[in-house]
Every structure is written in C-alpha cells, then in structure tokens.
Amino acid sequence: DFYDVKYGDVIITDCKLIESSKGPFLGMPSRENNGSWYPLVYVKKSLGDKLVEYITDADSNDDWDELDDGEILSL
C-alpha cells in the first residue's frame, strides 16, 4: 500500500510500507535514473520507526484521517 504522510506542515506522498527480513520499514518516494532508484526524501530512523508503528496501528484499527480521498497519516 502507498501512503501520504503529513508531518507538521509537510506532506510526503507515495510512501510505501515494506516488509523485510529485519522487519517493516517505510520506503520513501523515489525516482528512477538509468535503471537505478534514488529516494527523493530521507527521514531519520526514529521518525521512520514512529511512522511504521502509526501505519500498522491505523491499518489494524481501520483508523485513518482522509484528505482528498487518499490515506493521510498524521503525527
């Protein structure tokens, strides 16, 4: 699933919750250039961990704030 994340006055679109062997993490939007993908946004690990926790809680409780018919995560 893709998510739009609102943090303060900033909205980051097209984040993706990814399951890995080390646990879930939030993939930031990225762009392809010559066959390689590069992130467009970087967040500190501590914030990424909070966002993953918030997303998994919201998904399990079906508890989302919506804006423009999309899923918006607010912290």
Summary of the structure (lengths in Angstrom):
residues: 75
radius of gyration: 12.6
end to end distance: 18.7
largest distance: 40.3
contacts: 165
relative contact order: 0.23
helix: 23%
strand: 51%
